[in-house]
Amino acid sequence: MERMQQLEKLDGFGNVQMIAVDRPQPAADQMLIRVRRSLISRGSELFKRYILEEAVSPDIMGYSDAGEIVAVGPDIEGFSVGQQVMVSGPHAQFVLGHETGPRKPVFALPDGLAHETATFLPLATSSVMWMRTTPIDPGQTVVILGQGIVGALCAQIVRERNPGCVITVDAQPLRCDISRKLGADHVIDVSKTDSVAAVMELTHGKGADVVVECVGGQVGIRSFEQAQDMLAAGGVIHLISKYQGAPLPLDGDRFMNKQLIAGIRTQQPRHECQVDAARMLVDGRVRVEELITHRLPWQQTPDAYHMLYKDPGSALGVVLMWD
């Protein structure tokens, strides 16, 4: 049996290691993909996949791979060996994918979508679905709280809803700089400026029509409080981030005549949104080059996780190279 390397989270805080295991063999309804690039998303991967003490399944250690098919099961009809694809698989040299269904679906890459860019497709797809969920009227002011990868993608994709102004907010100067490069109308660095006061000034005292909360975690609780204070009467807060079970403060007086929604509520199928997201990545409506702060060989995958945890101010998108 041939061997390969994959990332595992073992017992203990931050205990992530590359482990040699048997290379998987595709079942009749599976494909084997040789991974060329994968993306680490700090916001999605560091809590359950790094911070918790207990070990987790290697199967959930990552979800954004791109590469080529090297073997297909006899029941596969729409894919072939040599095809370039994206798969929602873990950080490993080889992963299994499925033609249909919710578990590790494979997506054929269109011409012009490189492996590196394709690693952003799962998050870009979700961002398309989030931004098509948010109630936005043309010309309205939209504030995106948090400029991690998801927040930066949402700040670009929301443009298809024709907002009048997109304001982004973050506490990390690096992320603020990236947001400016990606075309936000106004960027508020909360390490220097009070975000509520800045939004109220930019909106001439009215407040934002829509606030999209992409911070999450413990810091996101304070961000959610601020979202209520910067929201206009009749406005909407859309929660995207997760808070690891922490209660969110919802003040009745602050929130009167306002609306709160969470997650994805669009009826458009994910695959259709994925096709749209891929087109956006190819034609440049969504840019990800600016989001990549590090490209590292796969041998440094554990180091990448340690860096993202210990030094979030210096890193955003980390792409792992597996060839």
N, C-alpha and C positions, 0 to 999 in steps of 0.2 A: 504494500500500500504506500503510495506517494505521500509525502508529508508537506505541510505548509505552516505558516505563521498566522496567528490571529490574536487580537487584543482580548484580554480577559480582566474582569474586576474580581479579585479574590477577596477573602475576608480581610477586613481592616480598612480604616480610612485611607483613601487615596492609593490603595494597593492595586494599581493597574500594571499589567505586565504583558509582554508578548510571549505567547506560549506555542510550542510546536505541537500540532495535532495532525491526524489523518486528513488528507484532502477529501472533501465530500464527493460522493458519486450521485449523479442526478437520477431520480426516480423517473418513471414513465412520463409524468406530467411536469417535470422540472428541467431547468437549464443550468449548466455550470458556467459561471462568468469569471473570467480572469480580471481582477480589479486593477485598474491603472491609476485611478485617483479616488480619494474619498475626502469628505469634508467633516471637520469637527465643528459642531455648533455649541459654543459654550453654554448658552442659555438652556438648551435642551438636554445636554449630556452630563453636566457636572453634578447634578443633585443625586439622582438614583444611581448614576454610573460612576460616581467618584466619592461623594461625601459620606454616604451611608456606610455603616460599618460592615454590613453583611455582603456576601458575594452575590452577584447577579448572573443570569444566563449570558454567555457570550453572544447569544442571538440578538440581544438588544444593544450591544456595544457599537452604536453607530447606525445610520440609516440613509446615508447619501453616498452611494458608490457609482462609479462609471468605469466601463471597460468593454471587453468583447466576449462574445459567447464562444466557448471552446468545446462544448458538448451539449447535445439536446436529447431528451427522452423521446421515445417513439410516438407519444401522444401529442407532442408539440407540433402545431401546424403553421403558426404565423411568424416563427423565428427560425434562424439558421445559423450554423457555425460561421464565425467571422463577423457577425453583425455587431455594430457598436451600439451599446445600450446603457441605460441607467437602471439601477435596481436599488430598492430600499433595503440594503443589507448592511451587515456589521463591518467593522474595520478588520479585513482579512485579505490574504492574497487571492483566495478563491471563495466565492459565495454561490449559493443556490438561489434561483429565482423561479417565479411562476408566470405562466402566460396570462392568467386571469385570477381574480379573487383578491382578498384583502392581505394575504401573507406574501410579502416580498414580490410585489408585481414588477415585471420588467417592462421598460419603455424604450422603444426603438428611437435612437437619436436621429433627428433630421439633419440634413446637410448643413454644415456651418456651426453645429453645436459641438464644441470640443469637450473632451472628457472633463477638464478642469471646470469649465463653466457649467457642465451638466450636473456636477455635484451639488449645485445650488437649486436644482429643479424641484426636489421635494418641498423645500421651504418656500420657493417662489410660487409653487402651486397652491400651497396653503395660504400664502399671502394674497394671491388672486381671489381665493374663496372668501377670506376674511374681508377684503376690501369690497367685494361684491355683496357682502352681507350688511355692511355698515350703512345705515340710512343717511345718505348724503344727497343734497340737492345741488345742482350746478351753481357755482359762485359762492358756496359756503366756505367758511374758514375751518380748516381741519388741523388739529394739533396731534402729532404723533409723539407720545412719551416713551423714551427709550430708543436709542439708535444702535442697538446690537444688530445682528444680521437680519432678524425678522423686522424690526422697526425700520431699518434702512430699506428693505425690500418694499414694505408697505408704503413708505413715503414716496416711492417711485410709482408703484402700481396704482395708488389712489388717484393718480393723474387721469386715468381713463374715466373717472367719475366727474371730471371737469370742475374741481374745486376752485374757488377764487384765490385761495391762499393756503399753502402748506407750511406749517410751523413745526419744527422738530426740537426736541428737548433731550438733553443728556448731561450727565455729570462728568463724563470723561472727555478731556480735550481732543484726544485722538478721534473719537467717534463724532464729535462736533465738526472737526475738520473734514472727515469723510462725508458727512451729511452735506456740508457746503459744496463739496466737489460734485456731489450727486444731484445738486440742483434744488435743495429746499429753499423756499422763499425767505424764510427767516430761521436762524438756528440760535437756540437759547442754551448757553452753557451754565448749568445751575451751580457749578463750582464758583461762578463769578456773579451770577444774577439770580434774583428771585423769579422763578418761572411764572408764578401766578401774576405778579406785578407786570412782568414783561408781556404776557399774553393780553392782559387787560389794556396795557398801553397800545399794543399793536392793533387791537380791535376797538380802540377808542371807547373803552369802558364797557362794551357790550359783553365780551367773553367769546369763547369759541363755540361754534355751532356743533362741532363734533370733536371729541377727544378719544383717541385710540390708545389704550394703555398696554404697552409692550415691555414693561420693566419686570414685574413679577418678583417673586421671592420676598424676603423681608423688606428690602428697599422699596419694593412695589407697593407695600402698604402705605407708606408715606406718599408715594406717587399718586395712589388712588385718592387720598385725602386732597391733594393739590388739584387733581382732576376735577373734583366737585367744585372747588373754589374758582377755577378758570372757565367753567362751563356757563354758557349763556342760558337764560330762561328758555325752556323748550328744547334744550340741546340734548345730545346723546353721548353717553360714555360706552365705548365698546371695549370689553375686556378680552384680551388675547392671551396674556401671560397666565402662568400658574403660580400659586402662592404656597404650595406645600402644606395645605391644610390650615394656614393662618386665617383668622377671621378678618374680614375687611370692614373698616369703619364706614357705615352708611348713616349720615346725619340727616334726619328728616327735614329739618329746616333748610339745610343746604340743598337737598335734593328735590324739594317740592317742584312740581311742574317740569321735571326732567326725566329722561329715560335711561335705563341701564340694560344692555344686552351683552351676551357672552358667546364666544366661540363662533362656529360656522353654522349659518342658517340658510345659505343659498341652496336652491333646489337643483342647480346645475351639477351634473355628475362630475366627480373628481377627475376622471379621465379627460373630459372636455376642457376643464380648467387647466389640466396638465399640458394639453396641446397648445392652449393659448399662452401659458407661461413659457413654453419652449420657444414659441414664435417671438415673444417679447425679449427673451435672452438672445436670440439670433439677430433680431433687427435693432437691438440696442435700446429699446424702450426701457429695459431693465438692465442696469450695469452692475457687474459684480467684481470686476477687476480691482476697483478701489476698496472692496471689502476684504480682499486677501492681504493679510499682513505677514503671513509666513507660509513658505512651502518647505516641507520637511520630508526626508526619506522615512519610509515606514518604520525603520529601526528606532526612530526617535518618537514614536507615537506616545509612549508613557511620558516622556519629557514634555511633549506638547500639552498633555492634560495637566501636568504639574504647573506649567507656565500659565495656562489659562486660569487656573485656580489662584495662583499666588500673585500674578501680575496682570490683572485684567485691563489695566490702563495702557498696556503696550501691545496687546494682541486682540484681533477680532476673528476674521476667518482664517482658519489654519487648514491648508490643503496637504494631505498626505500623498506622497508619490510612491507607488508600489512597483514601478518597473525600473 
